[in-house]
Structures are given as structure tokens and as C-alpha cells.
Amino acid sequence: PVLSLRVMVFATMVLMACLPIAAFYKWVERTSFEKEIALVDESHLIIAKNLSAAFSRYVRDAKSVFGLAVQNAGWFPEFDGYTAALANFNFCHIVVVDEAGRVIQLIEGDNDHSTDLPGPEIMAELRGIAAEAGGDIAVSGIRQHNGKAHFFMVQQLEGNRLAIAPWSPAYVVQMQKSIAFGELGHSMVVD
């Protein structure tokens, strides 16, 4: 009985000595993990904010090019600078249509794309987006046009005319591919 009492006292002492060490180890492990998660969240937030700022600047500049081309196309229909500027911002072309959907004017852009008009369903949606914008330039969500994904930039003009530009998401894809999170990480642009 004395030996078993000694063993029990020894075991109790070892247990009492190990419990605080184990608890301390768990606390260090948990706080280190939480700090790493917070650091990753912070760095991802910085990347997201920088990416968002780059997209915002790109959209603002693209709207300026679109507006300038639409506003001045009647004055300089043969001006090659519009074609180059539109191609630089991944615009397929700009087309101005009348109320009946007939093409009034076409400004070439990226020559890799056809100059077909979107289908009736997309045209109706674009007219609605332009009407909601009240004469300002607006951008649609991504839609299928000629078998490829496109945004559309639109503006309601005088006389119920509509300026439409199919707009390739090439810049968005390029920016997304430039983001890397380690060897297996990936990024996704959702809005």
C-alpha cells in the first residue's frame, strides 16, 4: 500500500506539472494560428482593395473613352484614334442604333470581334439599363454575345437612340490571373 500511495502521489505531481504546460502549449498554438489567419485576412484585404481600385480606374477610363467616341463620332467618323483607343480598352466596337434597332453609326474597335448586334433579349435589357441610367453611361453584367462572355457599355442618346459597346472582360481575366496565393492558392472575381 505504501508503494502504491507513492506512485499515486508521483502520478498526481506529474499530472499537476504537465497540465499547465499542456494548457500553455495549446494557448500558444491557438494564438499563433489566429495571428496567422488575421495576417492572411489582412493581406488578402489589401490585395482585394488594390484590385478593386484598379478595376474602378479601368472602368472610369473606359467610360471616358466610350463617351468621347460616342460624343465625337459624328465629327470624325474616319478618325483612327478611336479604333486604337477602343481596342486598348477591349471594346469590340461601338454601335449607335435608332429606336427600331437599326444601325445608324458604327465605330470599329477590336478587329478580332464581329460587329453583330446582340440578340433581342439582350437589346431589351440594354435599353432598360440605359433608361435607368438617365443619359449616363452604364455597364451591364456579363452576358454571352457571339459565343463569348462580354459586358456591355450603354448610353441613352437624344432621339431615343442607344449607343452600345460589347466589352471584352480580357482585362478582368488578366488581372485575376496575375494574383497568386502560394503554390495552390487561387483568386476569384465575383462582382
ChimeraX attribute file (.defattr): number of C-alpha atoms within 10 A of each C-alpha:
attribute: neighborCount
match mode: 1-to-1
recipient: residues
	/A:1	6
	/A:2	7
	/A:3	8
	/A:4	9
	/A:5	10
	/A:6	11
	/A:7	12
	/A:8	12
	/A:9	12
	/A:10	12
	/A:11	12
	/A:12	12
	/A:13	11
	/A:14	11
	/A:15	12
	/A:16	11
	/A:17	11
	/A:18	12
	/A:19	11
	/A:20	11
	/A:21	12
	/A:22	11
	/A:23	11
	/A:24	12
	/A:25	11
	/A:26	12
	/A:27	12
	/A:28	12
	/A:29	12
	/A:30	12
	/A:31	11
	/A:32	12
	/A:33	12
	/A:34	12
	/A:35	12
	/A:36	12
	/A:37	12
	/A:38	12
	/A:39	12
	/A:40	13
	/A:41	12
	/A:42	12
	/A:43	12
	/A:44	14
	/A:45	12
	/A:46	12
	/A:47	13
	/A:48	15
	/A:49	12
	/A:50	12
	/A:51	17
	/A:52	14
	/A:53	12
	/A:54	14
	/A:55	15
	/A:56	12
	/A:57	12
	/A:58	15
	/A:59	15
	/A:60	12
	/A:61	13
	/A:62	20
	/A:63	19
	/A:64	13
	/A:65	18
	/A:66	25
	/A:67	18
	/A:68	12
	/A:69	22
	/A:70	21
	/A:71	11
	/A:72	12
	/A:73	18
	/A:74	10
	/A:75	9
	/A:76	11
	/A:77	14
	/A:78	12
	/A:79	13
	/A:80	12
	/A:81	12
	/A:82	24
	/A:83	20
	/A:84	16
	/A:85	17
	/A:86	23
	/A:87	19
	/A:88	14
	/A:89	22
	/A:90	20
	/A:91	29
	/A:92	24
	/A:93	24
	/A:94	27
	/A:95	22
	/A:96	22
	/A:97	19
	/A:98	16
	/A:99	11
	/A:100	8
	/A:101	13
	/A:102	12
	/A:103	15
	/A:104	12
	/A:105	16
	/A:106	18
	/A:107	21
	/A:108	22
	/A:109	27
	/A:110	20
	/A:111	13
	/A:112	8
	/A:113	15
	/A:114	13
	/A:115	19
	/A:116	11
	/A:117	18
	/A:118	18
	/A:119	11
	/A:120	10
	/A:121	8
	/A:122	16
	/A:123	15
	/A:124	12
	/A:125	12
	/A:126	24
	/A:127	20
	/A:128	13
	/A:129	19
	/A:130	24
	/A:131	18
	/A:132	12
	/A:133	15
	/A:134	12
	/A:135	14
	/A:136	14
	/A:137	19
	/A:138	19
	/A:139	20
	/A:140	17
	/A:141	10
	/A:142	15
	/A:143	15
	/A:144	12
	/A:145	19
	/A:146	14
	/A:147	7
	/A:148	11
	/A:149	15
	/A:150	22
	/A:151	18
	/A:152	23
	/A:153	25
	/A:154	30
	/A:155	26
	/A:156	24
	/A:157	20
	/A:158	9
	/A:159	8
	/A:160	12
	/A:161	19
	/A:162	25
	/A:163	25
	/A:164	28
	/A:165	28
	/A:166	28
	/A:167	26
	/A:168	22
	/A:169	17
	/A:170	14
	/A:171	14
	/A:172	15
	/A:173	12
	/A:174	10
	/A:175	14
	/A:176	15
	/A:177	12
	/A:178	10
	/A:179	15
	/A:180	11
	/A:181	10
	/A:182	7
	/A:183	6
	/A:184	6
	/A:185	8
	/A:186	12
	/A:187	14
	/A:188	9
	/A:189	11
	/A:190	4
	/A:191	5
